[in-house]
């Protein structure tokens, strides 16, 4: 599913969910710490390039974050269920 650009609150919340510092996200996404900090300080949509936005999204998704698009309640994030859980019968 194609998603829109990340908003600053999604990045902050996603980092909190996986307990990453800005430096951790910078290392995992190959995006500069200053760029991440600047993106998190804006209101709403960040000014990151499309490439940086995608790199941040992919790094956080690889860590288990799911990005939730605007669906009437606003964009958000959540942790993906681990694959270790067995379905209930």
N, CA, C and O atoms as a Maestro MAE file, in Angstrom:
{
 s_m_m2io_version
 :::
 2.0.0
}

f_m_ct {
 s_m_title
 :::
 protein
 m_atom[356] {
  # First column is atom index #
  i_m_mmod_type
  r_m_x_coord
  r_m_y_coord
  r_m_z_coord
  i_m_residue_number
  s_m_chain_name
  s_m_pdb_residue_name
  s_m_pdb_atom_name
  i_m_atomic_number
  :::
  1 25 0.850 -1.179 0.000 1 A "UNK " " N  " 7
  2 3 0.000 0.000 0.000 1 A "UNK " " CA " 6
  3 2 0.894 1.239 0.000 1 A "UNK " " C  " 6
  4 15 1.820 1.332 0.806 1 A "UNK " " O  " 8
  5 25 0.633 2.169 -0.873 2 A "UNK " " N  " 7
  6 3 1.387 3.416 -0.944 2 A "UNK " " CA " 6
  7 2 0.932 4.336 0.174 2 A "UNK " " C  " 6
  8 15 -0.264 4.547 0.377 2 A "UNK " " O  " 8
  9 25 1.893 4.876 0.890 3 A "UNK " " N  " 7
  10 3 1.585 5.754 2.009 3 A "UNK " " CA " 6
  11 2 2.092 7.156 1.719 3 A "UNK " " C  " 6
  12 15 3.028 7.353 0.944 3 A "UNK " " O  " 8
  13 25 1.458 8.117 2.355 4 A "UNK " " N  " 7
  14 3 1.908 9.489 2.220 4 A "UNK " " CA " 6
  15 2 3.164 9.725 3.044 4 A "UNK " " C  " 6
  16 15 3.631 8.831 3.750 4 A "UNK " " O  " 8
  17 25 3.704 10.926 2.951 5 A "UNK " " N  " 7
  18 3 4.898 11.257 3.722 5 A "UNK " " CA " 6
  19 2 4.631 11.143 5.224 5 A "UNK " " C  " 6
  20 15 3.511 11.348 5.690 5 A "UNK " " O  " 8
  21 25 5.674 10.815 5.957 6 A "UNK " " N  " 7
  22 3 5.569 10.725 7.411 6 A "UNK " " CA " 6
  23 2 5.349 12.111 8.006 6 A "UNK " " C  " 6
  24 15 5.788 13.117 7.448 6 A "UNK " " O  " 8
  25 25 4.669 12.149 9.134 7 A "UNK " " N  " 7
  26 3 4.570 13.407 9.874 7 A "UNK " " CA " 6
  27 2 5.473 13.288 11.092 7 A "UNK " " C  " 6
  28 15 5.811 12.184 11.521 7 A "UNK " " O  " 8
  29 25 5.860 14.425 11.642 8 A "UNK " " N  " 7
  30 3 6.838 14.436 12.734 8 A "UNK " " CA " 6
  31 2 6.387 13.601 13.926 8 A "UNK " " C  " 6
  32 15 7.200 12.903 14.533 8 A "UNK " " O  " 8
  33 25 5.105 13.664 14.269 9 A "UNK " " N  " 7
  34 3 4.607 12.909 15.426 9 A "UNK " " CA " 6
  35 2 4.737 11.406 15.203 9 A "UNK " " C  " 6
  36 15 4.974 10.663 16.155 9 A "UNK " " O  " 8
  37 25 4.585 10.947 13.962 10 A "UNK " " N  " 7
  38 3 4.744 9.523 13.676 10 A "UNK " " CA " 6
  39 2 6.182 9.079 13.929 10 A "UNK " " C  " 6
  40 15 6.414 8.004 14.481 10 A "UNK " " O  " 8
  41 25 7.136 9.895 13.531 11 A "UNK " " N  " 7
  42 3 8.541 9.537 13.730 11 A "UNK " " CA " 6
  43 2 8.861 9.495 15.220 11 A "UNK " " C  " 6
  44 15 9.496 8.552 15.693 11 A "UNK " " O  " 8
  45 25 8.425 10.509 15.959 12 A "UNK " " N  " 7
  46 3 8.681 10.550 17.410 12 A "UNK " " CA " 6
  47 2 8.046 9.355 18.107 12 A "UNK " " C  " 6
  48 15 8.673 8.711 18.947 12 A "UNK " " O  " 8
  49 25 6.794 9.064 17.751 13 A "UNK " " N  " 7
  50 3 6.085 7.956 18.386 13 A "UNK " " CA " 6
  51 2 6.710 6.608 18.020 13 A "UNK " " C  " 6
  52 15 6.841 5.728 18.872 13 A "UNK " " O  " 8
  53 25 7.092 6.453 16.764 14 A "UNK " " N  " 7
  54 3 7.705 5.202 16.326 14 A "UNK " " CA " 6
  55 2 9.023 4.959 17.048 14 A "UNK " " C  " 6
  56 15 9.307 3.838 17.472 14 A "UNK " " O  " 8
  57 25 9.822 6.001 17.187 15 A "UNK " " N  " 7
  58 3 11.090 5.857 17.924 15 A "UNK " " CA " 6
  59 2 10.829 5.448 19.367 15 A "UNK " " C  " 6
  60 15 11.537 4.609 19.924 15 A "UNK " " O  " 8
  61 25 9.814 6.044 19.962 16 A "UNK " " N  " 7
  62 3 9.489 5.714 21.355 16 A "UNK " " CA " 6
  63 2 9.048 4.252 21.469 16 A "UNK " " C  " 6
  64 15 9.424 3.571 22.422 16 A "UNK " " O  " 8
  65 25 8.261 3.768 20.518 17 A "UNK " " N  " 7
  66 3 7.786 2.381 20.563 17 A "UNK " " CA " 6
  67 2 8.922 1.371 20.530 17 A "UNK " " C  " 6
  68 15 8.862 0.342 21.202 17 A "UNK " " O  " 8
  69 25 9.955 1.663 19.753 18 A "UNK " " N  " 7
  70 3 11.074 0.723 19.641 18 A "UNK " " CA " 6
  71 2 12.251 1.129 20.537 18 A "UNK " " C  " 6
  72 15 13.310 0.503 20.512 18 A "UNK " " O  " 8
  73 25 12.045 2.176 21.318 19 A "UNK " " N  " 7
  74 3 13.042 2.664 22.287 19 A "UNK " " CA " 6
  75 2 14.379 3.001 21.629 19 A "UNK " " C  " 6
  76 15 15.446 2.609 22.103 19 A "UNK " " O  " 8
  77 25 14.288 3.732 20.534 20 A "UNK " " N  " 7
  78 3 15.473 4.189 19.817 20 A "UNK " " CA " 6
  79 2 15.716 5.655 20.115 20 A "UNK " " C  " 6
  80 15 14.777 6.443 20.231 20 A "UNK " " O  " 8
  81 25 16.981 6.009 20.236 21 A "UNK " " N  " 7
  82 3 17.370 7.420 20.276 21 A "UNK " " CA " 6
  83 2 17.438 7.905 18.825 21 A "UNK " " C  " 6
  84 15 17.414 7.102 17.891 21 A "UNK " " O  " 8
  85 25 17.520 9.205 18.651 22 A "UNK " " N  " 7
  86 3 17.660 9.751 17.297 22 A "UNK " " CA " 6
  87 2 18.907 9.177 16.628 22 A "UNK " " C  " 6
  88 15 18.912 8.929 15.422 22 A "UNK " " O  " 8
  89 25 19.960 8.967 17.412 23 A "UNK " " N  " 7
  90 3 21.202 8.406 16.871 23 A "UNK " " CA " 6
  91 2 20.981 6.985 16.347 23 A "UNK " " C  " 6
  92 15 21.567 6.596 15.337 23 A "UNK " " O  " 8
  93 25 20.140 6.217 17.033 24 A "UNK " " N  " 7
  94 3 19.852 4.846 16.583 24 A "UNK " " CA " 6
  95 2 19.127 4.866 15.241 24 A "UNK " " C  " 6
  96 15 19.463 4.108 14.330 24 A "UNK " " O  " 8
  97 25 18.127 5.745 15.129 25 A "UNK " " N  " 7
  98 3 17.394 5.859 13.872 25 A "UNK " " CA " 6
  99 2 18.309 6.353 12.760 25 A "UNK " " C  " 6
  100 15 18.224 5.878 11.627 25 A "UNK " " O  " 8
  101 25 19.174 7.293 13.074 26 A "UNK " " N  " 7
  102 3 20.118 7.803 12.075 26 A "UNK " " CA " 6
  103 2 21.014 6.678 11.557 26 A "UNK " " C  " 6
  104 15 21.242 6.561 10.353 26 A "UNK " " O  " 8
  105 25 21.517 5.857 12.470 27 A "UNK " " N  " 7
  106 3 22.392 4.746 12.079 27 A "UNK " " CA " 6
  107 2 21.625 3.739 11.223 27 A "UNK " " C  " 6
  108 15 22.129 3.308 10.186 27 A "UNK " " O  " 8
  109 25 20.433 3.362 11.633 28 A "UNK " " N  " 7
  110 3 19.669 2.329 10.929 28 A "UNK " " CA " 6
  111 2 19.128 2.800 9.580 28 A "UNK " " C  " 6
  112 15 18.924 1.989 8.677 28 A "UNK " " O  " 8
  113 25 18.896 4.103 9.439 29 A "UNK " " N  " 7
  114 3 18.324 4.628 8.197 29 A "UNK " " CA " 6
  115 2 19.356 5.287 7.286 29 A "UNK " " C  " 6
  116 15 19.059 5.603 6.134 29 A "UNK " " O  " 8
  117 25 20.568 5.493 7.800 30 A "UNK " " N  " 7
  118 3 21.614 6.225 7.064 30 A "UNK " " CA " 6
  119 2 21.184 7.653 6.746 30 A "UNK " " C  " 6
  120 15 21.577 8.215 5.723 30 A "UNK " " O  " 8
  121 25 20.379 8.234 7.623 31 A "UNK " " N  " 7
  122 3 19.952 9.633 7.519 31 A "UNK " " CA " 6
  123 2 20.616 10.363 8.685 31 A "UNK " " C  " 6
  124 15 20.700 9.816 9.784 31 A "UNK " " O  " 8
  125 25 21.079 11.569 8.464 32 A "UNK " " N  " 7
  126 3 21.785 12.311 9.495 32 A "UNK " " CA " 6
  127 2 20.934 12.596 10.730 32 A "UNK " " C  " 6
  128 15 19.722 12.789 10.639 32 A "UNK " " O  " 8
  129 25 21.592 12.616 11.876 33 A "UNK " " N  " 7
  130 3 20.895 12.911 13.137 33 A "UNK " " CA " 6
  131 2 20.230 14.284 13.072 33 A "UNK " " C  " 6
  132 15 19.096 14.447 13.522 33 A "UNK " " O  " 8
  133 25 20.924 15.262 12.519 34 A "UNK " " N  " 7
  134 3 20.355 16.609 12.429 34 A "UNK " " CA " 6
  135 2 19.081 16.613 11.583 34 A "UNK " " C  " 6
  136 15 18.129 17.328 11.895 34 A "UNK " " O  " 8
  137 25 19.063 15.826 10.528 35 A "UNK " " N  " 7
  138 3 17.876 15.733 9.666 35 A "UNK " " CA " 6
  139 2 16.712 15.121 10.435 35 A "UNK " " C  " 6
  140 15 15.578 15.587 10.326 35 A "UNK " " O  " 8
  141 25 16.986 14.090 11.203 36 A "UNK " " N  " 7
  142 3 15.937 13.445 11.994 36 A "UNK " " CA " 6
  143 2 15.409 14.390 13.061 36 A "UNK " " C  " 6
  144 15 14.197 14.511 13.239 36 A "UNK " " O  " 8
  145 25 16.299 15.054 13.764 37 A "UNK " " N  " 7
  146 3 15.865 15.996 14.803 37 A "UNK " " CA " 6
  147 2 15.025 17.128 14.206 37 A "UNK " " C  " 6
  148 15 14.001 17.516 14.769 37 A "UNK " " O  " 8
  149 25 15.465 17.646 13.070 38 A "UNK " " N  " 7
  150 3 14.714 18.719 12.396 38 A "UNK " " CA " 6
  151 2 13.334 18.224 11.977 38 A "UNK " " C  " 6
  152 15 12.343 18.938 12.131 38 A "UNK " " O  " 8
  153 25 13.267 17.010 11.450 39 A "UNK " " N  " 7
  154 3 11.985 16.447 11.018 39 A "UNK " " CA " 6
  155 2 11.039 16.269 12.199 39 A "UNK " " C  " 6
  156 15 9.830 16.451 12.054 39 A "UNK " " O  " 8
  157 25 11.568 15.917 13.356 40 A "UNK " " N  " 7
  158 3 10.731 15.690 14.531 40 A "UNK " " CA " 6
  159 2 10.243 16.987 15.167 40 A "UNK " " C  " 6
  160 15 9.285 16.972 15.940 40 A "UNK " " O  " 8
  161 25 10.879 18.091 14.856 41 A "UNK " " N  " 7
  162 3 10.504 19.372 15.460 41 A "UNK " " CA " 6
  163 2 9.413 20.107 14.693 41 A "UNK " " C  " 6
  164 15 8.798 21.033 15.220 41 A "UNK " " O  " 8
  165 25 9.174 19.702 13.464 42 A "UNK " " N  " 7
  166 3 8.168 20.399 12.663 42 A "UNK " " CA " 6
  167 2 6.763 20.023 13.116 42 A "UNK " " C  " 6
  168 15 6.566 19.016 13.797 42 A "UNK " " O  " 8
  169 25 5.805 20.830 12.738 43 A "UNK " " N  " 7
  170 3 4.404 20.485 12.967 43 A "UNK " " CA " 6
  171 2 3.890 19.846 11.697 43 A "UNK " " C  " 6
  172 15 3.984 20.436 10.621 43 A "UNK " " O  " 8
  173 25 3.356 18.662 11.808 44 A "UNK " " N  " 7
  174 3 2.794 17.998 10.636 44 A "UNK " " CA " 6
  175 2 3.849 17.351 9.771 44 A "UNK " " C  " 6
  176 15 4.796 16.741 10.268 44 A "UNK " " O  " 8
  177 25 3.673 17.494 8.461 45 A "UNK " " N  " 7
  178 3 4.548 16.849 7.495 45 A "UNK " " CA " 6
  179 2 5.965 17.389 7.595 45 A "UNK " " C  " 6
  180 15 6.168 18.590 7.772 45 A "UNK " " O  " 8
  181 25 6.940 16.503 7.481 46 A "UNK " " N  " 7
  182 3 8.343 16.912 7.573 46 A "UNK " " CA " 6
  183 2 8.806 17.514 6.249 46 A "UNK " " C  " 6
  184 15 8.112 17.436 5.235 46 A "UNK " " O  " 8
  185 25 9.979 18.109 6.282 47 A "UNK " " N  " 7
  186 3 10.564 18.653 5.053 47 A "UNK " " CA " 6
  187 2 11.647 17.720 4.506 47 A "UNK " " C  " 6
  188 15 12.471 18.133 3.690 47 A "UNK " " O  " 8
  189 25 11.643 16.456 4.958 48 A "UNK " " N  " 7
  190 3 12.639 15.506 4.471 48 A "UNK " " CA " 6
  191 2 12.424 15.218 2.992 48 A "UNK " " C  " 6
  192 15 11.305 15.291 2.484 48 A "UNK " " O  " 8
  193 25 13.505 14.893 2.321 49 A "UNK " " N  " 7
  194 3 13.385 14.465 0.930 49 A "UNK " " CA " 6
  195 2 12.630 13.140 0.892 49 A "UNK " " C  " 6
  196 15 12.533 12.439 1.900 49 A "UNK " " O  " 8
  197 25 12.104 12.810 -0.267 50 A "UNK " " N  " 7
  198 3 11.389 11.541 -0.418 50 A "UNK " " CA " 6
  199 2 12.297 10.363 -0.094 50 A "UNK " " C  " 6
  200 15 11.851 9.379 0.496 50 A "UNK " " O  " 8
  201 25 13.567 10.456 -0.476 51 A "UNK " " N  " 7
  202 3 14.519 9.371 -0.210 51 A "UNK " " CA " 6
  203 2 14.743 9.200 1.297 51 A "UNK " " C  " 6
  204 15 14.770 8.074 1.794 51 A "UNK " " O  " 8
  205 25 14.904 10.308 2.023 52 A "UNK " " N  " 7
  206 3 15.103 10.225 3.469 52 A "UNK " " CA " 6
  207 2 13.840 9.736 4.169 52 A "UNK " " C  " 6
  208 15 13.914 8.943 5.107 52 A "UNK " " O  " 8
  209 25 12.695 10.203 3.720 53 A "UNK " " N  " 7
  210 3 11.424 9.763 4.283 53 A "UNK " " CA " 6
  211 2 11.293 8.244 4.150 53 A "UNK " " C  " 6
  212 15 10.914 7.559 5.100 53 A "UNK " " O  " 8
  213 25 11.609 7.735 2.975 54 A "UNK " " N  " 7
  214 3 11.525 6.302 2.719 54 A "UNK " " CA " 6
  215 2 12.535 5.528 3.570 54 A "UNK " " C  " 6
  216 15 12.214 4.466 4.103 54 A "UNK " " O  " 8
  217 25 13.744 6.054 3.695 55 A "UNK " " N  " 7
  218 3 14.782 5.384 4.491 55 A "UNK " " CA " 6
  219 2 14.370 5.299 5.962 55 A "UNK " " C  " 6
  220 15 14.561 4.263 6.600 55 A "UNK " " O  " 8
  221 25 13.809 6.378 6.502 56 A "UNK " " N  " 7
  222 3 13.344 6.390 7.889 56 A "UNK " " CA " 6
  223 2 12.194 5.408 8.054 56 A "UNK " " C  " 6
  224 15 12.172 4.626 9.005 56 A "UNK " " O  " 8
  225 25 11.240 5.445 7.132 57 A "UNK " " N  " 7
  226 3 10.091 4.530 7.182 57 A "UNK " " CA " 6
  227 2 10.561 3.076 7.170 57 A "UNK " " C  " 6
  228 15 10.115 2.275 7.992 57 A "UNK " " O  " 8
  229 25 11.447 2.733 6.253 58 A "UNK " " N  " 7
  230 3 11.912 1.344 6.127 58 A "UNK " " CA " 6
  231 2 12.666 0.881 7.372 58 A "UNK " " C  " 6
  232 15 12.497 -0.256 7.813 58 A "UNK " " O  " 8
  233 25 13.496 1.753 7.939 59 A "UNK " " N  " 7
  234 3 14.246 1.384 9.146 59 A "UNK " " CA " 6
  235 2 13.300 1.105 10.301 59 A "UNK " " C  " 6
  236 15 13.479 0.132 11.034 59 A "UNK " " O  " 8
  237 25 12.297 1.954 10.466 60 A "UNK " " N  " 7
  238 3 11.350 1.771 11.568 60 A "UNK " " CA " 6
  239 2 10.446 0.560 11.322 60 A "UNK " " C  " 6
  240 15 10.112 -0.163 12.261 60 A "UNK " " O  " 8
  241 25 10.054 0.339 10.084 61 A "UNK " " N  " 7
  242 3 9.246 -0.843 9.769 61 A "UNK " " CA " 6
  243 2 10.038 -2.120 10.022 61 A "UNK " " C  " 6
  244 15 9.485 -3.105 10.510 61 A "UNK " " O  " 8
  245 25 11.320 -2.111 9.696 62 A "UNK " " N  " 7
  246 3 12.169 -3.281 9.941 62 A "UNK " " CA " 6
  247 2 12.292 -3.565 11.442 62 A "UNK " " C  " 6
  248 15 12.525 -4.703 11.848 62 A "UNK " " O  " 8
  249 25 12.134 -2.521 12.259 63 A "UNK " " N  " 7
  250 3 12.200 -2.674 13.712 63 A "UNK " " CA " 6
  251 2 10.857 -3.098 14.301 63 A "UNK " " C  " 6
  252 15 10.761 -3.327 15.507 63 A "UNK " " O  " 8
  253 25 9.815 -3.205 13.465 64 A "UNK " " N  " 7
  254 3 8.528 -3.688 13.943 64 A "UNK " " CA " 6
  255 2 7.418 -2.664 14.012 64 A "UNK " " C  " 6
  256 15 6.349 -2.953 14.549 64 A "UNK " " O  " 8
  257 25 7.646 -1.472 13.482 65 A "UNK " " N  " 7
  258 3 6.633 -0.418 13.519 65 A "UNK " " CA " 6
  259 2 5.737 -0.516 12.289 65 A "UNK " " C  " 6
  260 15 6.216 -0.770 11.184 65 A "UNK " " O  " 8
  261 25 4.441 -0.316 12.485 66 A "UNK " " N  " 7
  262 3 3.501 -0.181 11.371 66 A "UNK " " CA " 6
  263 2 3.007 1.252 11.355 66 A "UNK " " C  " 6
  264 15 2.605 1.785 12.390 66 A "UNK " " O  " 8
  265 25 3.034 1.872 10.200 67 A "UNK " " N  " 7
  266 3 2.520 3.235 10.061 67 A "UNK " " CA " 6
  267 2 1.065 3.162 9.636 67 A "UNK " " C  " 6
  268 15 0.709 2.423 8.717 67 A "UNK " " O  " 8
  269 25 0.235 3.929 10.306 68 A "UNK " " N  " 7
  270 3 -1.196 3.947 10.032 68 A "UNK " " CA " 6
  271 2 -1.502 5.261 9.326 68 A "UNK " " C  " 6
  272 15 -1.218 6.340 9.847 68 A "UNK " " O  " 8
  273 25 -2.084 5.157 8.135 69 A "UNK " " N  " 7
  274 3 -2.407 6.352 7.361 69 A "UNK " " CA " 6
  275 2 -3.641 7.049 7.911 69 A "UNK " " C  " 6
  276 15 -4.383 6.496 8.723 69 A "UNK " " O  " 8
  277 25 -3.836 8.253 7.457 70 A "UNK " " N  " 7
  278 3 -5.031 9.035 7.799 70 A "UNK " " CA " 6
  279 2 -6.257 8.236 7.388 70 A "UNK " " C  " 6
  280 15 -6.392 7.850 6.226 70 A "UNK " " O  " 8
  281 25 -7.143 7.990 8.332 71 A "UNK " " N  " 7
  282 3 -8.368 7.252 8.013 71 A "UNK " " CA " 6
  283 2 -9.540 7.824 8.807 71 A "UNK " " C  " 6
  284 15 -10.423 7.093 9.255 71 A "UNK " " O  " 8
  285 25 -9.528 9.115 8.966 72 A "UNK " " N  " 7
  286 3 -10.575 9.764 9.746 72 A "UNK " " CA " 6
  287 2 -10.128 10.082 11.152 72 A "UNK " " C  " 6
  288 15 -10.617 11.032 11.763 72 A "UNK " " O  " 8
  289 25 -9.191 9.287 11.676 73 A "UNK " " N  " 7
  290 3 -8.701 9.509 13.033 73 A "UNK " " CA " 6
  291 2 -7.313 10.107 13.065 73 A "UNK " " C  " 6
  292 15 -6.776 10.369 14.141 73 A "UNK " " O  " 8
  293 25 -6.728 10.324 11.915 74 A "UNK " " N  " 7
  294 3 -5.383 10.876 11.847 74 A "UNK " " CA " 6
  295 2 -4.346 9.776 11.713 74 A "UNK " " C  " 6
  296 15 -4.590 8.632 12.097 74 A "UNK " " O  " 8
  297 25 -3.180 10.125 11.165 75 A "UNK " " N  " 7
  298 3 -2.117 9.144 10.995 75 A "UNK " " CA " 6
  299 2 -1.536 8.741 12.350 75 A "UNK " " C  " 6
  300 15 -1.601 9.501 13.316 75 A "UNK " " O  " 8
  301 25 -0.973 7.544 12.405 76 A "UNK " " N  " 7
  302 3 -0.405 7.069 13.659 76 A "UNK " " CA " 6
  303 2 0.588 5.952 13.435 76 A "UNK " " C  " 6
  304 15 1.018 5.699 12.310 76 A "UNK " " O  " 8
  305 25 0.953 5.280 14.529 77 A "UNK " " N  " 7
  306 3 1.884 4.152 14.489 77 A "UNK " " CA " 6
  307 2 1.438 3.104 15.498 77 A "UNK " " C  " 6
  308 15 0.708 3.398 16.444 77 A "UNK " " O  " 8
  309 25 1.892 1.879 15.276 78 A "UNK " " N  " 7
  310 3 1.681 0.807 16.248 78 A "UNK " " CA " 6
  311 2 2.772 -0.232 16.024 78 A "UNK " " C  " 6
  312 15 3.427 -0.250 14.983 78 A "UNK " " O  " 8
  313 25 2.955 -1.095 17.018 79 A "UNK " " N  " 7
  314 3 3.898 -2.194 16.862 79 A "UNK " " CA " 6
  315 2 3.197 -3.358 16.188 79 A "UNK " " C  " 6
  316 15 2.050 -3.683 16.497 79 A "UNK " " O  " 8
  317 25 3.902 -3.969 15.276 80 A "UNK " " N  " 7
  318 3 3.383 -5.144 14.577 80 A "UNK " " CA " 6
  319 2 3.370 -6.314 15.563 80 A "UNK " " C  " 6
  320 15 4.260 -6.433 16.405 80 A "UNK " " O  " 8
  321 25 2.374 -7.161 15.454 81 A "UNK " " N  " 7
  322 3 2.343 -8.358 16.292 81 A "UNK " " CA " 6
  323 2 3.507 -9.244 15.915 81 A "UNK " " C  " 6
  324 15 3.854 -9.356 14.739 81 A "UNK " " O  " 8
  325 25 4.114 -9.876 16.908 82 A "UNK " " N  " 7
  326 3 5.237 -10.760 16.608 82 A "UNK " " CA " 6
  327 2 4.723 -12.014 15.940 82 A "UNK " " C  " 6
  328 15 3.597 -12.440 16.197 82 A "UNK " " O  " 8
  329 25 5.517 -12.598 15.105 83 A "UNK " " N  " 7
  330 3 5.135 -13.816 14.414 83 A "UNK " " CA " 6
  331 2 5.150 -15.026 15.317 83 A "UNK " " C  " 6
  332 15 4.736 -16.108 14.900 83 A "UNK " " O  " 8
  333 25 5.618 -14.875 16.552 84 A "UNK " " N  " 7
  334 3 5.724 -15.985 17.477 84 A "UNK " " CA " 6
  335 2 4.406 -16.349 18.136 84 A "UNK " " C  " 6
  336 15 4.259 -17.432 18.702 84 A "UNK " " O  " 8
  337 25 3.441 -15.425 18.057 85 A "UNK " " N  " 7
  338 3 2.156 -15.690 18.677 85 A "UNK " " CA " 6
  339 2 1.390 -16.721 17.865 85 A "UNK " " C  " 6
  340 15 1.370 -16.682 16.635 85 A "UNK " " O  " 8
  341 25 0.759 -17.647 18.584 86 A "UNK " " N  " 7
  342 3 -0.045 -18.666 17.914 86 A "UNK " " CA " 6
  343 2 -1.483 -18.191 17.838 86 A "UNK " " C  " 6
  344 15 -2.010 -17.643 18.807 86 A "UNK " " O  " 8
  345 25 -2.121 -18.393 16.701 87 A "UNK " " N  " 7
  346 3 -3.528 -17.965 16.586 87 A "UNK " " CA " 6
  347 2 -4.402 -18.791 17.528 87 A "UNK " " C  " 6
  348 15 -4.156 -19.975 17.759 87 A "UNK " " O  " 8
  349 25 -5.430 -18.131 18.062 88 A "UNK " " N  " 7
  350 3 -6.373 -18.830 18.938 88 A "UNK " " CA " 6
  351 2 -7.338 -19.638 18.091 88 A "UNK " " C  " 6
  352 15 -7.720 -19.229 16.995 88 A "UNK " " O  " 8
  353 25 -7.725 -20.789 18.616 89 A "UNK " " N  " 7
  354 3 -8.675 -21.652 17.906 89 A "UNK " " CA " 6
  355 2 -9.984 -21.696 18.619 89 A "UNK " " C  " 6
  356 15 -10.909 -22.372 18.170 89 A "UNK " " O  " 8
  :::
 }
 m_bond[355] {
  # First column is bond index #
  i_m_from
  i_m_to
  i_m_order
  :::
  1 1 2 1
  2 2 3 1
  3 3 4 2
  4 3 5 1
  5 5 6 1
  6 6 7 1
  7 7 8 2
  8 7 9 1
  9 9 10 1
  10 10 11 1
  11 11 12 2
  12 11 13 1
  13 13 14 1
  14 14 15 1
  15 15 16 2
  16 15 17 1
  17 17 18 1
  18 18 19 1
  19 19 20 2
  20 19 21 1
  21 21 22 1
  22 22 23 1
  23 23 24 2
  24 23 25 1
  25 25 26 1
  26 26 27 1
  27 27 28 2
  28 27 29 1
  29 29 30 1
  30 30 31 1
  31 31 32 2
  32 31 33 1
  33 33 34 1
  34 34 35 1
  35 35 36 2
  36 35 37 1
  37 37 38 1
  38 38 39 1
  39 39 40 2
  40 39 41 1
  41 41 42 1
  42 42 43 1
  43 43 44 2
  44 43 45 1
  45 45 46 1
  46 46 47 1
  47 47 48 2
  48 47 49 1
  49 49 50 1
  50 50 51 1
  51 51 52 2
  52 51 53 1
  53 53 54 1
  54 54 55 1
  55 55 56 2
  56 55 57 1
  57 57 58 1
  58 58 59 1
  59 59 60 2
  60 59 61 1
  61 61 62 1
  62 62 63 1
  63 63 64 2
  64 63 65 1
  65 65 66 1
  66 66 67 1
  67 67 68 2
  68 67 69 1
  69 69 70 1
  70 70 71 1
  71 71 72 2
  72 71 73 1
  73 73 74 1
  74 74 75 1
  75 75 76 2
  76 75 77 1
  77 77 78 1
  78 78 79 1
  79 79 80 2
  80 79 81 1
  81 81 82 1
  82 82 83 1
  83 83 84 2
  84 83 85 1
  85 85 86 1
  86 86 87 1
  87 87 88 2
  88 87 89 1
  89 89 90 1
  90 90 91 1
  91 91 92 2
  92 91 93 1
  93 93 94 1
  94 94 95 1
  95 95 96 2
  96 95 97 1
  97 97 98 1
  98 98 99 1
  99 99 100 2
  100 99 101 1
  101 101 102 1
  102 102 103 1
  103 103 104 2
  104 103 105 1
  105 105 106 1
  106 106 107 1
  107 107 108 2
  108 107 109 1
  109 109 110 1
  110 110 111 1
  111 111 112 2
  112 111 113 1
  113 113 114 1
  114 114 115 1
  115 115 116 2
  116 115 117 1
  117 117 118 1
  118 118 119 1
  119 119 120 2
  120 119 121 1
  121 121 122 1
  122 122 123 1
  123 123 124 2
  124 123 125 1
  125 125 126 1
  126 126 127 1
  127 127 128 2
  128 127 129 1
  129 129 130 1
  130 130 131 1
  131 131 132 2
  132 131 133 1
  133 133 134 1
  134 134 135 1
  135 135 136 2
  136 135 137 1
  137 137 138 1
  138 138 139 1
  139 139 140 2
  140 139 141 1
  141 141 142 1
  142 142 143 1
  143 143 144 2
  144 143 145 1
  145 145 146 1
  146 146 147 1
  147 147 148 2
  148 147 149 1
  149 149 150 1
  150 150 151 1
  151 151 152 2
  152 151 153 1
  153 153 154 1
  154 154 155 1
  155 155 156 2
  156 155 157 1
  157 157 158 1
  158 158 159 1
  159 159 160 2
  160 159 161 1
  161 161 162 1
  162 162 163 1
  163 163 164 2
  164 163 165 1
  165 165 166 1
  166 166 167 1
  167 167 168 2
  168 167 169 1
  169 169 170 1
  170 170 171 1
  171 171 172 2
  172 171 173 1
  173 173 174 1
  174 174 175 1
  175 175 176 2
  176 175 177 1
  177 177 178 1
  178 178 179 1
  179 179 180 2
  180 179 181 1
  181 181 182 1
  182 182 183 1
  183 183 184 2
  184 183 185 1
  185 185 186 1
  186 186 187 1
  187 187 188 2
  188 187 189 1
  189 189 190 1
  190 190 191 1
  191 191 192 2
  192 191 193 1
  193 193 194 1
  194 194 195 1
  195 195 196 2
  196 195 197 1
  197 197 198 1
  198 198 199 1
  199 199 200 2
  200 199 201 1
  201 201 202 1
  202 202 203 1
  203 203 204 2
  204 203 205 1
  205 205 206 1
  206 206 207 1
  207 207 208 2
  208 207 209 1
  209 209 210 1
  210 210 211 1
  211 211 212 2
  212 211 213 1
  213 213 214 1
  214 214 215 1
  215 215 216 2
  216 215 217 1
  217 217 218 1
  218 218 219 1
  219 219 220 2
  220 219 221 1
  221 221 222 1
  222 222 223 1
  223 223 224 2
  224 223 225 1
  225 225 226 1
  226 226 227 1
  227 227 228 2
  228 227 229 1
  229 229 230 1
  230 230 231 1
  231 231 232 2
  232 231 233 1
  233 233 234 1
  234 234 235 1
  235 235 236 2
  236 235 237 1
  237 237 238 1
  238 238 239 1
  239 239 240 2
  240 239 241 1
  241 241 242 1
  242 242 243 1
  243 243 244 2
  244 243 245 1
  245 245 246 1
  246 246 247 1
  247 247 248 2
  248 247 249 1
  249 249 250 1
  250 250 251 1
  251 251 252 2
  252 251 253 1
  253 253 254 1
  254 254 255 1
  255 255 256 2
  256 255 257 1
  257 257 258 1
  258 258 259 1
  259 259 260 2
  260 259 261 1
  261 261 262 1
  262 262 263 1
  263 263 264 2
  264 263 265 1
  265 265 266 1
  266 266 267 1
  267 267 268 2
  268 267 269 1
  269 269 270 1
  270 270 271 1
  271 271 272 2
  272 271 273 1
  273 273 274 1
  274 274 275 1
  275 275 276 2
  276 275 277 1
  277 277 278 1
  278 278 279 1
  279 279 280 2
  280 279 281 1
  281 281 282 1
  282 282 283 1
  283 283 284 2
  284 283 285 1
  285 285 286 1
  286 286 287 1
  287 287 288 2
  288 287 289 1
  289 289 290 1
  290 290 291 1
  291 291 292 2
  292 291 293 1
  293 293 294 1
  294 294 295 1
  295 295 296 2
  296 295 297 1
  297 297 298 1
  298 298 299 1
  299 299 300 2
  300 299 301 1
  301 301 302 1
  302 302 303 1
  303 303 304 2
  304 303 305 1
  305 305 306 1
  306 306 307 1
  307 307 308 2
  308 307 309 1
  309 309 310 1
  310 310 311 1
  311 311 312 2
  312 311 313 1
  313 313 314 1
  314 314 315 1
  315 315 316 2
  316 315 317 1
  317 317 318 1
  318 318 319 1
  319 319 320 2
  320 319 321 1
  321 321 322 1
  322 322 323 1
  323 323 324 2
  324 323 325 1
  325 325 326 1
  326 326 327 1
  327 327 328 2
  328 327 329 1
  329 329 330 1
  330 330 331 1
  331 331 332 2
  332 331 333 1
  333 333 334 1
  334 334 335 1
  335 335 336 2
  336 335 337 1
  337 337 338 1
  338 338 339 1
  339 339 340 2
  340 339 341 1
  341 341 342 1
  342 342 343 1
  343 343 344 2
  344 343 345 1
  345 345 346 1
  346 346 347 1
  347 347 348 2
  348 347 349 1
  349 349 350 1
  350 350 351 1
  351 351 352 2
  352 351 353 1
  353 353 354 1
  354 354 355 1
  355 355 356 2
  :::
 }
}
